[in-house]
Amino acid sequence: MEGTRIRIAGDNPANGIAIVNQQTNESVKIPMTSILLNDPSKVSFIVPADLPTGDYKLHLTTQFSTTHTMLKEPRTYVLEYVLTV
């Protein structure tokens, strides 16, 4: 995933990557150990092998900021594209 200010940072439990099934609205949280690259402009991760087939949207939540201070409240980015498994 590429963007601006998307590094996953902060201590809020909502921070991280979630894959949300578009039919059931079930959310699968990606463990931080499955995140391969966590840069301010690019994040990559391993999709769980047991992810059920379906259409998904990617949600990335972070408190990252370009300043030395983290945001007080996390913000969530939703990938515009539907991912099909």
C-alpha positions in Angstrom: 0.0 0.0 0.0 1.4 3.4 -0.9 0.3 6.8 0.4 1.3 9.7 2.6 1.7 9.5 6.4 0.6 5.9 6.5 3.3 4.4 8.8 1.5 2.4 11.5 2.5 4.1 14.8 1.0 5.0 18.2 -0.3 3.1 21.2 -4.0 3.0 20.4 -5.3 -0.6 20.1 -7.1 0.4 16.9 -3.9 1.1 15.1 -2.8 -1.4 12.4 -4.2 -3.0 9.3 -7.6 -4.7 9.1 -9.1 -6.5 6.1 -12.9 -6.1 6.0 -15.1 -8.5 4.2 -17.5 -6.5 2.0 -20.4 -9.1 2.2 -20.2 -10.0 6.0 -18.5 -6.8 7.3 -16.2 -9.2 9.3 -12.8 -7.7 10.1 -9.5 -9.6 10.1 -6.8 -7.7 12.0 -3.3 -8.3 10.5 -0.7 -9.0 13.3 2.2 -6.5 13.5 4.5 -9.5 13.0 3.0 -9.9 9.5 3.9 -6.4 8.5 7.0 -6.5 6.3 7.5 -2.8 5.6 6.2 0.1 7.7 7.4 3.3 6.1 5.8 6.8 6.1 4.8 6.3 2.4 4.7 2.5 1.9 3.3 -0.4 4.0 3.4 -4.0 3.0 2.2 -7.1 4.8 1.5 -10.8 4.5 -2.2 -11.8 3.9 -3.3 -14.6 6.2 -3.2 -18.0 4.4 -6.6 -18.9 6.0 -8.4 -15.7 4.8 -11.8 -16.9 3.5 -12.6 -16.2 -0.2 -14.5 -13.0 -0.8 -14.2 -9.3 -1.6 -12.3 -7.1 1.0 -11.4 -3.5 1.7 -8.2 -2.6 3.4 -8.3 -0.3 6.4 -5.1 1.2 7.8 -5.3 3.0 11.2 -2.5 5.1 12.6 -1.5 8.0 14.8 1.6 8.8 12.7 2.4 12.4 12.1 5.1 14.2 10.2 6.0 16.1 13.4 7.8 14.5 16.4 4.4 14.2 18.2 1.9 11.4 17.5 -1.7 12.4 16.8 -4.0 12.2 19.8 -6.6 10.3 18.0 -6.0 7.6 15.3 -7.1 8.2 11.7 -8.1 5.5 9.3 -7.4 5.2 5.6 -9.5 2.9 3.5 -8.1 1.6 0.2 -10.4 2.6 -2.6 -10.0 -0.7 -4.4 -11.8 -4.0 -3.6 -9.4 -6.9 -3.0 -10.7 -10.3 -4.2 -9.4 -13.5 -2.5 
